[in-house]
């Protein structure tokens, strides 16, 4: 139960936007840890959607403990793997070596790739991820060399290519011309809740059902989310948080009561 609660908390943090609250990359010596850095670096060793594989080919870091450094880098294997997207040509195969600047707290303050045949889309994405990684604190500011090797997955691709979220909004009481648009604006995050669950259980699918009550100022005062089908409990809990935080315009009459149904389906990976 504790493990599931952690997964929900992490998934909600990622979907609702904890990572968006990070401080700018340039951090002073007296700054505390950047907000959201923990949620951004929780271990996700492998991606369920990426069509490419990734391997940490080598790490050279004389002033960092080798085992803990490698473990911290492997934690971000899934996000780094997804940088290759669905590229299936030579642009998604090859190696790239990064020079990482690490401050005394273990924060990667800069990540610069050497020349590579990998597509700029991949190296740019990987650079942004590496700049958010927290490594074991060295005794003093140092640098490290990291080589990543991208290739083809042995299974020919990810287990799925994405997901769809199809909404239907019904007004039960009150009046609002913008209610449907507000629900549509939250679909990206609801789909994100589902994608997190698909990485654990590829057979997950079903219908989310939510009853919401919106106050005169547009805030959600009551919310209850249930499901029909084979959705994981973590998906329902994540969706409940997303809808509770949804931004609704002020309704014409309040309270506004809505019933929202969102059908969630997996998009199979191309073979």
C-alpha positions, -999 to 999 in steps of 0.1 A, spaced: 0 0 0 28 24 8 45 16 -25 12 24 -44 8 57 -25 43 67 -35 36 59 -71 5 80 -70 23 109 -54 51 108 -79 28 104 -108 6 133 -97 37 155 -92 48 148 -127 14 153 -143 2 183 -123 34 201 -128 59 199 -99 87 200 -124 75 233 -138 82 249 -105 119 244 -106 142 273 -101 162 285 -131 192 265 -141 216 291 -128 218 285 -91 238 304 -66 261 287 -40 236 296 -12 205 283 -30 187 252 -16 178 222 -37 157 232 -68 120 226 -63 108 195 -81 143 180 -86 133 150 -66 102 142 -86 122 147 -118 148 122 -109 128 94 -94 140 61 -109 124 51 -142 149 27 -156 131 19 -189 105 35 -210 74 15 -222 69 38 -252 104 44 -266 113 25 -298 151 28 -291 173 13 -264 198 32 -243 229 21 -226 253 40 -203 284 30 -222 309 47 -198 312 71 -169 345 88 -160 341 108 -127 373 107 -106 358 129 -78 325 110 -75 317 76 -61 314 54 -91 286 31 -79 263 58 -67 270 80 -97 261 52 -121 230 44 -100 218 80 -102 223 81 -139 205 48 -145 175 63 -126 169 86 -156 172 58 -182 135 59 -192 133 96 -199 167 95 -217 155 66 -238 123 85 -248 145 113 -262 149 91 -293 111 93 -298 99 71 -326 129 76 -349 138 44 -366 166 54 -389 203 60 -383 196 93 -366 184 73 -335 215 50 -334 249 59 -321 269 73 -292 272 108 -276 296 119 -249 286 146 -225 308 167 -202 289 173 -170 297 201 -146 288 191 -110 287 215 -81 296 205 -45 260 196 -37 259 171 -66 237 192 -89 245 190 -126 249 227 -135 258 221 -172 258 193 -197 276 197 -230 275 171 -258 305 164 -280 300 160 -318 279 131 -327 259 116 -356 228 114 -334 200 137 -343 200 171 -326 165 163 -313 179 135 -293 210 153 -279 190 184 -270 164 164 -252 190 144 -233 208 176 -224 177 190 -207 173 158 -187 209 156 -176 208 192 -164 182 182 -139 200 151 -124 213 151 -89 245 131 -84 263 122 -51 280 154 -37 317 156 -45 342 171 -21 345 201 -45 331 212 -79 341 187 -106 334 174 -140 324 140 -153 323 124 -187 292 104 -196 288 84 -229 253 73 -239 247 47 -266 214 45 -285 203 15 -305 173 -5 -316 152 -23 -290 154 -60 -290 116 -63 -290 113 -40 -320 98 -11 -302 78 0 -272 48 -18 -258 26 11 -269 29 43 -288 6 65 -267 -29 69 -255 -62 86 -264 -85 104 -240 -120 110 -253 -142 132 -231 -180 137 -227 -192 165 -204 -227 167 -191 -241 197 -171 -264 184 -143 -271 218 -127 -263 254 -133 -252 270 -165 -218 275 -182 -209 279 -218 -172 272 -211 -174 241 -190 -166 217 -218 -135 238 -228 -122 236 -192 -125 199 -192 -108 196 -226 -79 217 -212 -72 191 -185 -72 162 -210 -34 163 -215 -28 157 -178 -55 130 -176 -38 113 -205 -6 116 -186 -21 98 -156 -30 70 -179 4 68 -196 21 64 -162 -2 35 -154 4 19 -189 41 16 -180 31 -8 -152 2 -25 -168 -2 -25 -206 -36 -40 -205 -51 -11 -185 -80 6 -202 -115 19 -193 -137 48 -186 -131 75 -160 -163 90 -145 -162 122 -124 -188 143 -107 -177 178 -101 -192 208 -83 -180 243 -93 -184 274 -71 -192 309 -83 -155 318 -85 -147 288 -107 -131 266 -81 -138 229 -78 -155 224 -44 -166 188 -47 -151 160 -68 -154 123 -70 -138 101 -96 -146 64 -103 -138 41 -131 -154 14 -153 -131 -12 -169 -96 -22 -160 -80 11 -150 -55 10 -121 -64 27 -88 -34 49 -93 -49 63 -125 -82 71 -107 -63 88 -78 -42 108 -102 -72 119 -123 -90 130 -91 -62 154 -82 -60 167 -118 -97 175 -120 -98 190 -85 -71 214 -96 -87 222 -130 -93 259 -138 -130 266 -146 -143 300 -158 -169 316 -135 -202 299 -143 -233 319 -153 -251 303 -124 -237 285 -94 -231 260 -81 -224 243 -114 -226 205 -113 -209 184 -140 -206 147 -149 -175 140 -169 -167 108 -187 -133 102 -202 -126 70 -222 -89 60 -220 -74 37 -247 -39 26 -255 -24 32 -290 -4 1 -299 32 6 -311 38 2 -348 54 -31 -358 
